[in-house]
Amino acid sequence: MCGNYEGTIRFYDFNFKIVAWFEDCLFSNVKSISFSNTAPKPCNNEYYNQEKKDKDDEIFMCSDFLVGDDNALICMLQSSLFEEIEPSKKKGYTIMHGIKSAISAIAVHPTQSILAIAGSDGFILLWDYIKKGDPISNYENFNKELKKGEDFKYFTAIEFTPDGNEILVATYNGDIKLMDSQTA
């Protein structure tokens, strides 16, 4: 699966054949995609599913996933949007918007309703997407440590460890840092 500069998300099989795509979602340049740990759900279009069964093809299924773009929009998408015809109904559920920096990476906590959000300006936020409101943590000291070198560029990937106690953060220059997700 990959997202592109036009805001389209595409799923490919192992032969690089497109099996599903999400477009007209009003994303700008897609910067990050993160899947939930829920069970994959099939697309719910009856015609599509019957056509696939008749051909012995696999029905497209995926877990819910979050998409972040360079306009700082974070939306949740579901596999059911794949076969939606109406462009107005193809939009995902907006989780967050309004950050003044492009989002370069997002990760979903494995057991809690928390997002780790890394921005192209060098910030990292922890945010509860159920309660919403202000960020839980803002890791400014972590940012300053990384900005010391002249070769600093924004974060490219962020991921929680399986237990959710720590966060791995990768930077554009290849550094990978480990930080405690419980303290700010």
C-alpha positions as CSV (number, residue, x, y, z in Angstrom):
1,M,0.0,0.0,0.0
2,C,1.2,3.5,-0.7
3,G,0.0,7.1,-0.8
4,N,1.0,9.7,-3.3
5,Y,1.3,13.4,-3.9
6,E,-2.2,13.5,-5.4
7,G,-3.8,12.3,-2.2
8,T,-4.6,8.8,-3.6
9,I,-3.9,5.6,-1.6
10,R,-3.4,2.4,-3.5
11,F,-3.2,-1.2,-2.4
12,Y,-1.1,-3.6,-4.5
13,D,-0.8,-7.4,-4.6
14,F,2.6,-9.2,-4.6
15,N,2.7,-8.9,-8.4
16,F,2.3,-5.1,-8.2
17,K,-1.2,-5.2,-9.6
18,I,-3.6,-2.6,-8.0
19,V,-6.3,-4.4,-6.0
20,A,-7.9,-1.3,-4.3
21,W,-7.6,2.4,-4.4
22,F,-8.9,5.3,-2.4
23,E,-9.3,8.6,-4.2
24,D,-11.5,11.7,-4.0
25,C,-10.7,11.8,-0.2
26,L,-9.5,15.4,-0.5
27,F,-6.0,14.6,0.8
28,S,-3.1,16.6,-0.4
29,N,0.4,14.9,-0.5
30,V,0.0,11.7,1.7
31,K,2.8,11.6,4.2
32,S,1.9,8.7,6.5
33,I,-0.4,5.7,6.9
34,S,-0.9,3.7,10.0
35,F,-3.2,0.7,10.4
36,S,-5.3,-0.1,13.5
37,N,-4.9,-3.5,15.1
38,T,-8.6,-4.4,14.4
39,A,-9.4,-7.4,12.2
40,P,-9.6,-6.6,8.5
41,K,-13.1,-6.0,7.2
42,P,-14.3,-6.7,3.7
43,C,-15.5,-4.0,1.3
44,N,-19.3,-4.1,1.7
45,N,-20.3,-3.6,-2.0
46,E,-22.5,-6.6,-2.9
47,Y,-22.0,-6.4,-6.6
48,Y,-18.2,-6.2,-6.2
49,N,-18.1,-9.1,-3.7
50,Q,-20.3,-11.3,-5.8
51,E,-18.2,-10.6,-9.0
52,K,-15.0,-11.5,-7.0
53,K,-16.6,-14.7,-5.7
54,D,-17.7,-15.7,-9.2
55,K,-14.1,-15.3,-10.5
56,D,-12.6,-17.0,-7.4
57,D,-10.7,-13.7,-6.7
58,E,-10.0,-12.5,-3.3
59,I,-12.3,-9.8,-1.8
60,F,-10.5,-6.7,-0.8
61,M,-10.2,-6.5,3.0
62,C,-8.2,-4.2,5.3
63,S,-8.2,-2.9,8.8
64,D,-9.2,0.7,9.5
65,F,-6.3,3.0,8.8
66,L,-5.2,6.6,9.4
67,V,-3.8,8.8,6.8
68,G,-1.8,12.0,7.4
69,D,-1.1,14.6,4.8
70,D,1.1,17.6,4.4
71,N,-1.8,20.0,5.2
72,A,-1.8,18.4,8.7
73,L,-5.1,16.5,8.1
74,I,-5.5,13.1,9.8
75,C,-8.4,11.0,8.7
76,M,-9.6,7.4,9.4
77,L,-10.5,5.4,6.4
78,Q,-12.3,2.0,6.2
79,S,-12.2,-0.7,3.5
80,S,-15.9,0.0,2.8
81,L,-15.0,3.3,1.2
82,F,-13.2,1.5,-1.6
83,E,-16.4,0.8,-3.6
84,E,-18.2,4.0,-2.7
85,I,-19.4,5.7,-5.8
86,E,-20.4,9.2,-4.6
87,P,-17.3,11.4,-4.1
88,S,-18.9,13.2,-1.2
89,K,-19.2,9.8,0.7
90,K,-15.6,8.8,0.0
91,K,-14.2,11.1,2.6
92,G,-12.9,9.5,5.8
93,Y,-13.7,10.5,9.3
94,T,-11.6,13.5,10.3
95,I,-9.5,12.8,13.4
96,M,-7.5,16.0,13.6
97,H,-6.7,19.1,11.5
98,G,-5.3,22.5,12.2
99,I,-1.7,21.9,13.1
100,K,0.5,24.6,11.5
101,S,3.0,22.1,10.1
102,A,2.9,19.2,7.7
103,I,2.5,15.8,9.4
104,S,5.4,13.6,8.4
105,A,4.5,10.4,10.3
106,I,1.7,9.0,12.6
107,A,1.4,5.9,14.7
108,V,-1.5,4.4,16.7
109,H,-0.8,3.1,20.2
110,P,-1.4,-0.7,20.4
111,T,-3.8,-0.6,23.3
112,Q,-4.9,3.0,24.0
113,S,-6.7,5.7,22.0
114,I,-3.4,7.6,21.5
115,L,-1.8,8.9,18.3
116,A,1.9,9.7,18.1
117,I,2.2,12.5,15.6
118,A,5.5,13.7,14.1
119,G,5.6,17.0,12.2
120,S,7.9,18.3,9.5
121,D,8.9,21.2,11.8
122,G,10.4,18.8,14.3
123,F,7.6,18.3,16.8
124,I,6.3,15.1,18.3
125,L,2.8,15.1,19.9
126,L,0.9,12.4,21.7
127,W,-2.8,13.0,21.3
128,D,-6.0,11.1,22.5
129,Y,-8.2,10.8,19.5
130,I,-11.3,9.8,21.5
131,K,-11.1,12.6,24.1
132,K,-9.6,15.1,21.6
133,G,-8.7,18.4,23.1
134,D,-5.1,19.5,23.8
135,P,-2.2,17.1,23.2
136,I,-1.2,14.8,26.0
137,S,2.5,15.5,25.5
138,N,4.6,17.7,23.4
139,Y,8.2,16.5,23.1
140,E,10.1,19.8,22.7
141,N,13.3,18.7,24.5
142,F,13.5,15.7,22.2
143,N,13.2,18.0,19.2
144,K,15.9,20.4,20.4
145,E,18.3,17.5,20.9
146,L,17.8,16.4,17.3
147,K,18.0,19.9,15.8
148,K,21.6,20.5,17.1
149,G,23.2,19.1,14.0
150,E,23.1,21.1,10.8
151,D,22.0,18.0,8.9
152,F,18.7,17.7,10.8
153,K,15.7,17.1,8.6
154,Y,12.2,16.2,9.7
155,F,11.0,12.9,11.0
156,T,10.2,10.2,8.5
157,A,8.7,7.5,10.6
158,I,7.3,6.9,14.1
159,E,6.1,3.7,15.7
160,F,5.1,2.5,19.1
161,T,6.8,-0.6,20.5
162,P,4.4,-3.6,20.8
163,D,3.7,-2.9,24.5
164,G,3.2,0.9,23.8
165,N,5.7,2.0,26.5
166,E,8.2,3.4,24.0
167,I,8.3,5.2,20.7
168,L,10.8,4.7,17.9
169,V,11.4,7.8,15.8
170,A,13.3,7.9,12.5
171,T,14.7,11.1,11.0
172,Y,15.4,11.9,7.3
173,N,19.2,11.6,7.9
174,G,18.8,7.9,9.0
175,D,19.0,8.4,12.8
176,I,16.6,6.2,14.9
177,K,15.8,7.4,18.4
178,L,14.0,5.6,21.2
179,M,11.8,7.6,23.6
180,D,9.6,6.8,26.6
181,S,5.9,7.3,25.6
182,Q,4.9,7.7,29.3
183,T,6.7,10.9,30.1
184,A,6.9,14.3,28.3
